[in-house]
Amino acid sequence: MYNLSSLSSLLEKFRHLKNPREERERLVATLTECSGFEIPFETVDLKIDILYINVSGYMKTEIFMRKEMILTTLKEKGFKVGDIR
């Protein structure tokens, strides 16, 4: 039978996990701040260090023009993003 201390140590391993919705909201807020226009929450997806943004052509152009600055800002804020598509 397991004792309370082993259960506590097991739960401690998962303490560092972050809420995915909150992280995505922080990501969208950072993108909005860097790009200068509102980016809808549902248009942003992060998969295996690649940030996918499904917005209009004009907005994508603006984002790609500021791509290096956006990537730097995201890394400074703790996001693991290698590329934007």
C-alpha positions in Angstrom: 0.0 0.0 0.0 1.2 3.5 -0.8 1.7 6.0 2.0 0.9 9.7 2.0 4.5 10.8 1.5 4.9 8.8 -1.7 1.6 10.3 -3.1 2.9 13.8 -2.2 6.2 13.2 -4.0 4.3 11.9 -7.1 2.1 15.0 -7.1 5.1 17.3 -6.7 6.4 16.1 -10.1 3.3 17.6 -11.8 3.4 21.0 -9.9 5.3 22.7 -12.7 2.7 22.0 -15.4 1.0 25.1 -16.7 -2.7 25.6 -17.6 -2.7 25.3 -21.5 -5.5 27.9 -21.9 -3.7 30.5 -19.7 -0.5 29.9 -21.6 -2.3 30.4 -24.9 -3.9 33.6 -23.6 -0.5 34.9 -22.6 0.8 34.0 -26.1 -2.0 35.8 -27.9 -1.6 38.8 -25.6 2.1 39.0 -26.4 1.4 38.6 -30.2 -1.2 41.4 -30.0 1.3 43.6 -28.2 4.1 43.0 -30.7 2.0 43.2 -33.8 -0.1 46.2 -32.9 -3.4 44.7 -33.8 -5.9 42.3 -32.2 -5.2 38.6 -33.0 -8.2 36.3 -32.3 -7.5 33.6 -29.7 -8.8 30.8 -32.0 -6.4 31.7 -34.8 -3.2 30.8 -32.9 -1.9 27.3 -32.4 1.5 26.2 -31.0 2.7 22.8 -32.1 6.2 21.4 -31.5 7.9 24.8 -31.2 6.2 26.2 -34.3 3.6 29.0 -34.0 0.8 28.8 -36.5 -1.3 31.9 -37.1 -4.4 31.6 -39.3 -5.2 35.3 -40.0 -5.8 37.5 -43.1 -3.0 38.0 -45.6 -2.4 41.6 -44.5 -2.0 40.6 -40.8 0.4 37.7 -41.8 2.5 40.2 -43.8 2.7 42.5 -40.8 3.6 39.6 -38.5 6.3 38.3 -40.9 7.8 41.7 -41.2 8.2 41.8 -37.4 9.0 38.1 -37.1 12.5 38.3 -35.5 11.3 40.9 -32.9 8.2 38.8 -32.1 10.3 35.6 -31.7 12.8 37.4 -29.5 10.0 38.8 -27.3 8.3 35.4 -27.0 11.6 33.8 -25.9 12.1 36.5 -23.3 8.6 35.8 -21.9 9.4 32.1 -21.6 7.7 30.6 -24.7 9.5 28.0 -26.7 8.9 29.1 -30.3 11.4 28.4 -33.1 9.4 29.6 -36.1 6.1 31.4 -37.1 4.0 30.1 -40.0 
